[in-house]
Amino acid sequence: MSIEYVLIHSTNSREEILIMGSILEAHGIKFKVQQESIGKLYAIASDGLGEARLFVAEEDADRAIRLLNDMEQEQAQEQE
């Protein structure tokens, strides 16, 4: 049985995606990162070049989104 992955976040920051992936991994959520190849090669992030996308298994999508939203809210509160 193959796992269906769904897009939950995209950004021009590969580092942001990798941090998010680490959080998901810590909670047992499998993920995939996809980045447009020229962005990886030349570290370009402009007009869609270098866009990084974070995918999770469809069955984990709601939980993953909640975890990442909670993380963002905590960071915002810390900055206040």
PyMOL commands that set and color helices and strands:
alter all, ss='L'
color gray80, all
select helices_A, chain A and resi 14-26+37-42+58-79
alter helices_A, ss='H'
color red, helices_A
select strands_A, chain A and resi 5-11+31-35+52-57
alter strands_A, ss='S'
color yellow, strands_A
deselect
rebuild
show_as cartoon
